[in-house]
């Protein structure tokens, strides 16, 4: 007997309902600048992951197309935040979840996935985890959830039910799941810049398309760490660009251009030294008392660069950086960058180390 339409509808409702409207956290700047910096805190999602929105959309799509049914085992190939979010949603709808992870995966990453009800299956070599996940799903009659492929098409970018148009109507103040729509609604205006990292590319792709769809003036910047293919691929226009080297910043940066990275919807890609991400995090902790992970530090350094550019050009407005998971940052010395930010706040001039 097949899965009932009622079960599918209820499962889709659960995964779509369980996406939070995350808060904006302001980082105080000198008032005379006329510029405001905000962090869109995606770590406040129920799974604690910036991948939460993508996995919600991917599960809804797989449920609606019949690829996930009652009793399906969902298999993913990752040890990162996407696996945590994937396990979260599998538990939410009552199906099994297995993450095929590299054999060298740290115990705390395994523990985070298992805490959400998932199981981890170590595999070596790391580059073969994708093939192993596909094989495991095929052999067990399960579903291989390829979040990199899903990122290209499952995210809601129109935000047709987004709450900018519904605020104060008493109808639905949750939003549509689109970060861009939430930012505009929370600010009450369109920001000058939104800064995001790119792992799968889903977040930046959804934001970029939404901004153009609505005709907002807001520009979208992607902050890209060392070793990632996104900056050179975007700058050269090469959709198949690859570096062959992994990023040291958890959750963002890829050794190849992924299908979900929509270069044409991005106004600027900012290459960020990994030490700059570490320094930006250290300054954020001391200046604002906010602790975050490496992807946030990467976005934050790019935001400081853009604010410096705004001051030089005499522009005012809001800059919003996506704040991701609270993962560990690389063990690098970011002192020079933290000191540069402190001097910037005192002088209004950013001297890049």
Order of alpha helices (4+ residues) and beta strands (2+ residues): alpha-beta-beta-alpha-beta-alpha-beta-alpha-beta-alpha-beta-alpha-alpha-beta-alpha-beta-alpha-beta-alpha-alpha-beta-alpha
